[in-house]
Amino acid sequence: MLKPADPGPPPPERPVGELVSELIDEGKAYARAEIGLAKAIAAAKARALALPAGLFAAAFIFALAAITALAVGVVIALETFIGPLAAGFVGMLIFAGIAGGLGWYGYERLRRDF
């Protein structure tokens, strides 16, 4: 039959103050490591989002240019029928109505979903 291994002499007891100090130091080191990890994750996500954000900004600028070209085209088309000033006013009303409708729809969806 096997005998249990001799555990040997008990480890020397350390003072409570020393143990608490060591625990605090290890806790601080752990907190610093967690903060460093969070910073590294945030930096990696920011680098990953930089190019898509730039592309979305460029797409937004081109969309504004397209809408401006559409508005100018509408005004020029209306100008032949009702004159330049009235065509500008009617074009403004058309696009203001579209903007108002989209804004109202967005507001209603926001109210419904939240």
N, C-alpha and C positions, 0 to 999 in steps of 0.2 A: 504494500500500500504506500502511496506517495504521501510524503509529509508536506504540509504547507511551507512555502518559502519563508525564510526568516525576514520579517519586514525591516530589520535593522533598527538602529537607534532613531528615535523620533527627530524630525528636523528641529533645529533651534528656533525658539519663538522669537518673532521680531516685535518690536514695540508697535502699538496701535497707531501712533502718530506717523511712523515711517510707512506703514501700510496705507493709511489714508492719503498721505502725500503722494505715494506711488500711484494710487488709484486716481487721484486728481490729475496727475501728470499724464497718465494713460488716457483718461477721458478727454483732456485737452488735445492730445495728439490725435485721438479718434475724430473729434469734432473738426479739427483742421483738415484731416484727410477727407472727411465727408464734404466739407466746403470746397476743397480742391476738386473733388470728383464732380460736384454739382457745377462748378465753374467750367470744367473741361467739357461736360455734357452740353452746357449752354453754348459754349464757344463752337463746338462741333455743329450744333443745330443752326447757329447763326451763319456759319460758313456754308452749310448746306442750303440755306434759304436765300443766300445773297443773290445768286444767279436767277432763280425763279422770280424773286421780287423785282429785279431789274427788268426781266422780260415782261412781267405783268405791267410795270410802269410804262414801258415802251408801247405795249399793246393798248393801254389806256390812252396814251397820247395819240396814237394812230386812230383809235376809235373816235376821239374828239375831232380829229381832222376830218374823218369821214362824215360825221354828223354835221360839221360846219359846211362841208362841200354839199351835202344834201340840202341843208337849209338855204344856201346860196342858190342852188339849182331851183328850188321851189320858188324862191323870190323872183328869180329871173324869168321862170315860166309864167308866174302870175303877172309880172310886169307888163307883158304884152296885152293882157286883158283889162287890168284895172289901174295901171300907172305905178310908178316906182314907190311912192310913199305908201300907198294903200297896200301894195304887194309886200312891202317890208312889214307893215302892221299885221297883215293876215298871216304871213309866214311866222311872225313872232307868236301870234295867237295859236297857230297850229302846234308849234313846238312847245309852247308853254302848257298847252292842254295835254300833250303827250307826257311831259315831265310831271305835271300835276297828277295825271292818272297813274303813272308808275310810282310816284311818291305815296299816293293814297293806298295803292295796292300793297306796297311794302309796309306801310304803317298798319294796315289791317292784318297782314300776315304776322307781323310782330306782335300785335295784340292777341291774335288767336293762338300763336305758339307759346307765348309767355304770359 
